[in-house]
Amino acid sequence: MIMILFPISLFILSLFLGRYIIPANQILKILGNKFLGMNFDPLWTSAAETVIIQVRLPRAIMAALIGAGLSMSGAAFQGMFQNPLVSPFILGVSAGASFGAAVGLVLELPAIGIQALAFIFGLLAVAITYFLAHIYKSTPILMLVLSGMVVSTFFQAMLSLVKFVADDEEKLPAITFWLMGSLGSIEVDDLLIAIIPIGISMIVLFLLRWKLNVLSMGDRESRSMGVNNELIKTIIIIATTVITSTAVAFCGIIGWVGQVIPHFCRMIVGPDHKVLIPATMLVGAGYLILIDNFCRLLTANEIPLGILTAVVGAPVFAFLLRKTKGGWN
């Protein structure tokens, strides 16, 4: 119950927080008129309604969606790789998506073009990783990790090349700021596009959560129990890649969420993925909403989201490592 109330309460609270002060009763009336069909007299300004409906609401929903998706992806990868230190970025998706976005920014494409390039190159990076790791009709975990390192290094080098040739005054700062991660530019249209791939992929991970318990035992044990390892691995990789690519395409690189939240939830509910996956979904959603609120309110200029998730996540992750001694419990 606490895990369910955690993201819901933070989501509602985020609608009331911001530098543009709107009375609480007006916010409730705006939401009532817009979504519940109530007929309150519109005593508020059009700016107030725009801030709530077009800015704070889609931003809070996107934060919850990405936080839940990255946390579930991290938990799924940690189970599949049998390693609690794994993140959703291990197969090179963030490096590929970052390169695609940088190319789009240099070419001065519209926002949808930049997002599309980031998404496509994120998928391409993981596809190359999977192709390199696939040998003799199987995909060993070690080969996936090593291939992911190779692909990540390649796309990071290509990203550095793009930054080197980019214009110093406009394009290079835009690339640098984008890589830091932010939810500041999220609009309703972005949310409507992102919610479909992330939502479907989260449902897939939720339905496969019990098979992650079998995968975490190792390939031999899972095969002996009648599980099609290659099929399950492929589905999990596709689902996590779609979630991560979409998140990076719309919000930049938001690190440490997929590493910290599964560790934290594992301390609370244990390593059983049937319970762990829903727990990471709820806690991850609330966590990113909370961090995003701090990004909006701590300073006059909004702090990039990726900076704050790293500042908070790295010490917390170090503490959890010491607490669990690198184990699963």
RODO-2510 file (C-alpha; in nm, 4 decimals, decimal comma):
residues 329
     n   res          X          Y          Z
     1     m     0,0000     0,0000     0,0000
     2     i     0,2855     0,2382     0,0816
     3     m     0,4482     0,1643    -0,2559
     4     i     0,1208     0,2394    -0,4343
     5     l     0,0607     0,5615    -0,2445
     6     f     0,4213     0,6809    -0,2894
     7     p     0,4037     0,7671    -0,6635
     8     i     0,0385     0,8742    -0,6504
     9     s     0,0953     1,1262    -0,3719
    10     l     0,4088     1,2661    -0,5368
    11     f     0,2277     1,2892    -0,8701
    12     i    -0,0545     1,4928    -0,7167
    13     l     0,1912     1,7080    -0,5207
    14     s     0,3899     1,7911    -0,8345
    15     l     0,0832     1,9589    -0,9848
    16     f     0,0815     2,2082    -0,6964
    17     l     0,4552     2,2836    -0,7029
    18     g     0,6189     2,5390    -0,9289
    19     r     0,7466     2,8929    -0,9590
    20     y     0,4185     3,0060    -1,1102
    21     i     0,1950     3,0196    -0,8017
    22     i    -0,1584     2,8862    -0,8533
    23     p    -0,3991     2,8504    -0,5590
    24     a    -0,4788     2,4904    -0,4713
    25     n    -0,8542     2,5369    -0,5124
    26     q    -0,8014     2,6678    -0,8657
    27     i    -0,5872     2,3666    -0,9566
    28     l    -0,8557     2,1277    -0,8346
    29     k    -1,1242     2,3154    -1,0275
    30     i    -0,9139     2,3182    -1,3458
    31     l    -0,8642     1,9413    -1,3209
    32     g    -1,2317     1,8897    -1,2386
    33     n    -1,3507     2,0893    -1,5386
    34     k    -1,1018     1,9251    -1,7751
    35     f    -1,1267     1,5589    -1,6756
    36     l    -1,4362     1,5083    -1,4607
    37     g    -1,6880     1,7122    -1,6591
    38     m    -1,7563     1,9550    -1,3749
    39     n    -1,8795     2,3061    -1,4472
    40     f    -1,6895     2,5339    -1,2136
    41     d    -1,6861     2,9006    -1,3078
    42     p    -1,3508     2,9681    -1,4807
    43     l    -1,2218     3,2283    -1,2356
    44     w    -0,8610     3,1433    -1,3194
    45     t    -0,6492     3,2835    -1,5992
    46     s    -0,5773     3,0999    -1,9225
    47     a    -0,2084     3,0988    -1,8227
    48     a    -0,2910     2,9029    -1,5072
    49     e    -0,4817     2,6399    -1,7047
    50     t    -0,2006     2,6152    -1,9596
    51     v     0,0592     2,5622    -1,6850
    52     i    -0,1413     2,2797    -1,5274
    53     i    -0,2703     2,1002    -1,8375
    54     q     0,0104     2,1613    -2,0855
    55     v     0,3198     2,1744    -1,8614
    56     r     0,2969     2,0193    -1,5161
    57     l     0,0571     1,7324    -1,5917
    58     p     0,2369     1,5847    -1,8973
    59     r     0,5723     1,6376    -1,7278
    60     a     0,4639     1,4473    -1,4156
    61     i     0,3160     1,1651    -1,6238
    62     m     0,6325     1,1385    -1,8334
    63     a     0,8510     1,1355    -1,5216
    64     a     0,6433     0,8525    -1,3729
    65     l     0,6454     0,6606    -1,7016
    66     i     1,0208     0,6858    -1,7570
    67     g     1,1061     0,6216    -1,3928
    68     a     0,8909     0,3081    -1,3895
    69     g     1,0205     0,1888    -1,7268
    70     l     1,3902     0,2362    -1,6505
    71     s     1,3528     0,0726    -1,3087
    72     m     1,1738    -0,2305    -1,4528
    73     s     1,4367    -0,2537    -1,7285
    74     g     1,7165    -0,2456    -1,4737
    75     a     1,5552    -0,5176    -1,2634
    76     a     1,4922    -0,7334    -1,5721
    77     f     1,8522    -0,6983    -1,6939
    78     q     1,9947    -0,7665    -1,3483
    79     g     1,7957    -1,0890    -1,3369
    80     m     1,8795    -1,1913    -1,6916
    81     f     2,2518    -1,1147    -1,6545
    82     q     2,2562    -1,2640    -1,3014
    83     n     2,4386    -0,9518    -1,1838
    84     p     2,2958    -0,6846    -0,9505
    85     l     2,5341    -0,4194    -1,0896
    86     v     2,3880    -0,4162    -1,4423
    87     s     2,2065    -0,1085    -1,5786
    88     p     1,9634    -0,0741    -1,8749
    89     f     2,2424     0,0973    -2,0720
    90     i     2,4769    -0,2032    -2,0738
    91     l     2,4053    -0,3057    -2,4354
    92     g     2,4928     0,0347    -2,5820
    93     v     2,1462     0,1820    -2,6205
    94     s     2,2301     0,5141    -2,4550
    95     a     2,5460     0,5637    -2,6613
    96     g     2,3598     0,4880    -2,9842
    97     a     2,0656     0,7108    -2,8975
    98     s     2,2981     0,9935    -2,7922
    99     f     2,4800     0,9749    -3,1245
   100     g     2,1505     0,9821    -3,3150
   101     a     2,0267     1,2849    -3,1220
   102     a     2,3581     1,4668    -3,1724
   103     v     2,3371     1,4084    -3,5483
   104     g     1,9815     1,5428    -3,5478
   105     l     2,0873     1,8545    -3,3566
   106     v     2,3793     1,9196    -3,5930
   107     l     2,1490     1,8808    -3,8943
   108     e     1,9019     2,1220    -3,7281
   109     l     1,6134     1,8784    -3,7582
   110     p     1,2826     1,9516    -3,5841
   111     a     1,2228     1,7982    -3,2423
   112     i     1,0375     1,4959    -3,3803
   113     g     1,3266     1,4272    -3,6196
   114     i     1,5835     1,4409    -3,3390
   115     q     1,3715     1,2068    -3,1268
   116     a     1,3252     0,9664    -3,4182
   117     l     1,6992     0,9533    -3,4907
   118     a     1,7793     0,8958    -3,1237
   119     f     1,5236     0,6145    -3,1038
   120     i     1,6422     0,4475    -3,4257
   121     f     2,0116     0,4596    -3,3370
   122     g     1,9358     0,3277    -2,9885
   123     l     1,7658     0,0252    -3,1433
   124     l     2,0454    -0,0096    -3,3991
   125     a     2,3142    -0,0151    -3,1296
   126     v     2,1435    -0,2972    -2,9421
   127     a     2,0771    -0,4866    -3,2663
   128     i     2,4511    -0,4734    -3,3469
   129     t     2,5326    -0,5885    -2,9932
   130     y     2,2942    -0,8818    -3,0219
   131     f     2,4307    -0,9759    -3,3655
   132     l     2,7905    -0,9732    -3,2380
   133     a     2,6998    -1,1813    -2,9327
   134     h     2,4875    -1,4396    -3,1158
   135     i     2,7003    -1,7470    -3,1843
   136     y     2,6017    -2,1085    -3,2528
   137     k     2,2286    -2,0328    -3,2184
   138     s     2,2785    -1,8996    -2,8654
   139     t     2,3616    -1,5685    -2,7005
   140     p     2,5935    -1,6158    -2,4020
   141     i     2,5647    -1,3533    -2,1295
   142     l     2,9384    -1,2807    -2,1334
   143     m     2,9317    -1,2218    -2,5088
   144     l     2,6411    -0,9794    -2,4678
   145     v     2,8312    -0,7790    -2,2072
   146     l     3,1523    -0,7657    -2,4117
   147     s     2,9654    -0,6791    -2,7310
   148     g     2,7785    -0,4059    -2,5473
   149     m     3,1087    -0,2557    -2,4329
   150     v     3,2422    -0,2574    -2,7904
   151     v     2,9303    -0,0984    -2,9372
   152     s     2,9101     0,1624    -2,6607
   153     t     3,2739     0,2595    -2,7155
   154     f     3,2186     0,2920    -3,0906
   155     f     2,9115     0,5138    -3,0629
   156     q     3,0709     0,7243    -2,7888
   157     a     3,3640     0,7854    -3,0244
   158     m     3,1218     0,8817    -3,3017
   159     l     2,9429     1,1148    -3,0596
   160     s     3,2745     1,2799    -2,9740
   161     l     3,3398     1,3258    -3,3462
   162     v     3,0011     1,4931    -3,3950
   163     k     3,0678     1,7230    -3,0987
   164     f     3,4109     1,8068    -3,2424
   165     v     3,2672     1,9229    -3,5778
   166     a     2,9599     2,0932    -3,4256
   167     d     2,9299     2,4699    -3,4118
   168     d     3,0798     2,5990    -3,0848
   169     e     2,8244     2,8733    -3,0292
   170     e     2,4897     2,6984    -3,0830
   171     k     2,4995     2,3289    -3,1683
   172     l     2,7679     2,2098    -2,9243
   173     p     2,5946     2,3664    -2,6196
   174     a     2,2635     2,2163    -2,7394
   175     i     2,4193     1,8691    -2,7639
   176     t     2,5862     1,9039    -2,4231
   177     f     2,2663     2,0196    -2,2538
   178     w     2,0602     1,7465    -2,4196
   179     l     2,3007     1,4784    -2,2963
   180     m     2,2475     1,5963    -1,9374
   181     g     1,8812     1,4918    -1,9506
   182     s     1,5738     1,7011    -1,8819
   183     l     1,1945     1,6844    -1,8765
   184     g     1,1605     2,0591    -1,9289
   185     s     1,0582     2,0379    -2,2944
   186     i     0,7953     1,7646    -2,2556
   187     e     0,4597     1,8483    -2,4145
   188     v     0,1309     1,6645    -2,4513
   189     d     0,2218     1,5457    -2,8024
   190     d     0,5494     1,3980    -2,6737
   191     l     0,3620     1,2122    -2,4022
   192     l     0,1090     1,0681    -2,6464
   193     i     0,3920     0,9329    -2,8626
   194     a     0,6104     0,7968    -2,5820
   195     i     0,3377     0,6321    -2,3767
   196     i     0,2625     0,3679    -2,6416
   197     p     0,6068     0,1985    -2,6806
   198     i     0,6994     0,2386    -2,3131
   199     g     0,3589     0,1179    -2,1929
   200     i     0,3555    -0,1904    -2,4173
   201     s     0,7128    -0,2825    -2,3218
   202     m     0,6359    -0,2440    -1,9511
   203     i     0,3387    -0,4796    -1,9901
   204     v     0,5659    -0,7348    -2,1616
   205     l     0,8194    -0,7198    -1,8761
   206     f     0,5382    -0,7481    -1,6219
   207     l     0,3987    -1,0603    -1,7910
   208     l     0,7432    -1,2236    -1,8133
   209     r     0,8454    -1,1454    -1,4566
   210     w     0,8075    -1,5026    -1,3286
   211     k     1,0367    -1,6355    -1,6059
   212     l     1,3083    -1,3973    -1,4897
   213     n     1,3324    -1,6103    -1,1758
   214     v     1,4198    -1,9072    -1,3949
   215     l     1,6654    -1,7114    -1,6128
   216     s     1,8485    -1,5876    -1,3047
   217     m     1,9354    -1,9497    -1,2198
   218     g     2,1537    -1,9808    -1,5319
   219     d     2,1110    -2,1159    -1,8843
   220     r     2,1458    -2,4847    -1,8001
   221     e     1,8958    -2,4787    -1,5161
   222     s     1,6408    -2,2767    -1,7123
   223     r     1,6687    -2,5051    -2,0164
   224     s     1,6210    -2,8093    -1,7950
   225     m     1,2957    -2,6530    -1,6735
   226     g     1,1658    -2,6190    -2,0299
   227     v     1,2240    -2,2459    -2,0774
   228     n     1,3217    -2,1237    -2,4243
   229     n     1,6172    -1,9121    -2,3144
   230     e     1,6876    -1,7440    -2,6459
   231     l     1,3260    -1,6427    -2,7027
   232     i     1,2827    -1,5005    -2,3517
   233     k     1,6173    -1,3175    -2,3679
   234     t     1,5283    -1,1686    -2,7058
   235     i     1,1881    -1,0477    -2,5862
   236     i     1,3382    -0,8945    -2,2705
   237     i     1,6151    -0,7224    -2,4675
   238     i     1,3634    -0,5810    -2,7166
   239     a     1,1306    -0,4548    -2,4429
   240     t     1,4064    -0,2941    -2,2359
   241     t     1,5660    -0,1434    -2,5465
   242     v     1,2399     0,0155    -2,6570
   243     i     1,1859     0,1631    -2,3096
   244     t     1,5399     0,2976    -2,2825
   245     s     1,5567     0,4286    -2,6396
   246     t     1,2273     0,6107    -2,5985
   247     a     1,3359     0,7593    -2,2663
   248     v     1,6671     0,8805    -2,4073
   249     a     1,5009     1,0122    -2,7236
   250     f     1,2578     1,2342    -2,5327
   251     c     1,4514     1,3214    -2,2173
   252     g     1,8216     1,2618    -2,2769
   253     i     2,0371     1,0350    -2,0628
   254     i     1,8908     0,9749    -1,7164
   255     g     2,1354     0,7499    -1,5387
   256     w     2,1362     0,5487    -1,2151
   257     v     1,7581     0,5017    -1,1976
   258     g     1,7775     0,1518    -1,3433
   259     q     2,0599     0,0581    -1,1054
   260     v     1,9548     0,2110    -0,7737
   261     i     1,5807     0,1382    -0,7648
   262     p     1,6034    -0,2421    -0,8230
   263     h     1,8651    -0,2646    -0,5458
   264     f     1,6489    -0,0635    -0,3086
   265     c     1,3362    -0,2654    -0,3870
   266     r     1,5253    -0,5927    -0,3563
   267     m     1,6111    -0,4996     0,0026
   268     i     1,2399    -0,4491     0,0739
   269     v     1,0615    -0,7287    -0,1146
   270     g     1,3434    -0,9743    -0,1867
   271     p     1,4779    -1,1134    -0,5172
   272     d     1,1541    -1,2772    -0,6398
   273     h     1,0844    -1,1014    -0,9710
   274     k     0,7118    -1,1717    -0,9460
   275     v     0,7089    -0,9119    -0,6675
   276     l     1,0249    -0,7188    -0,7554
   277     i     0,9122    -0,6014    -1,1009
   278     p     0,5869    -0,4389    -0,9758
   279     a     0,7776    -0,2902    -0,6801
   280     t     1,0397    -0,1310    -0,9051
   281     m     0,7643     0,0066    -1,1288
   282     l     0,5964     0,1881    -0,8372
   283     v     0,9093     0,3066    -0,6570
   284     g     1,0831     0,4088    -0,9799
   285     a     0,7855     0,6189    -1,0874
   286     g     0,7741     0,7999    -0,7549
   287     y     1,1514     0,8423    -0,7401
   288     l     1,1812     1,0190    -1,0752
   289     i     0,8838     1,2453    -1,0007
   290     l     1,0541     1,3414    -0,6744
   291     i     1,3904     1,4112    -0,8403
   292     d     1,2234     1,6100    -1,1184
   293     n     1,0469     1,8292    -0,8629
   294     f     1,3827     1,9051    -0,7028
   295     c     1,5233     1,9899    -1,0459
   296     r     1,2447     2,2429    -1,0993
   297     l     1,2533     2,4045    -0,7562
   298     l     1,6075     2,4000    -0,6144
   299     t     1,7507     2,6832    -0,8234
   300     a     1,6270     2,9675    -1,0435
   301     n     1,7533     2,7849    -1,3525
   302     e     1,6306     2,4278    -1,3823
   303     i     1,8952     2,1674    -1,2983
   304     p     1,9379     1,9005    -1,5689
   305     l     1,7718     1,5807    -1,4530
   306     g     2,0684     1,3569    -1,5342
   307     i     2,2945     1,5568    -1,3043
   308     l     2,0666     1,5228    -1,0033
   309     t     1,9952     1,1529    -1,0578
   310     a     2,3728     1,0917    -1,0645
   311     v     2,4404     1,3115    -0,7595
   312     v     2,1708     1,1269    -0,5624
   313     g     2,2073     0,7840    -0,7202
   314     a     2,5822     0,7281    -0,6957
   315     p     2,6125     0,7696    -0,3151
   316     v     2,2910     0,5761    -0,2568
   317     f     2,4113     0,2973    -0,4846
   318     a     2,7451     0,2867    -0,2996
   319     f     2,5584     0,2595     0,0310
   320     l     2,3359    -0,0191    -0,1015
   321     l     2,6387    -0,2076    -0,2308
   322     r     2,7953    -0,1969     0,1132
   323     k     2,4653    -0,2878     0,2755
   324     t     2,4008    -0,5902     0,0524
   325     k     2,7710    -0,6751    -0,0007
   326     g     2,7006    -0,6947    -0,3746
   327     g     2,4453    -0,9729    -0,3261
   328     w     2,0823    -1,0191    -0,4204
   329     n     1,9152    -0,9841    -0,0798
***
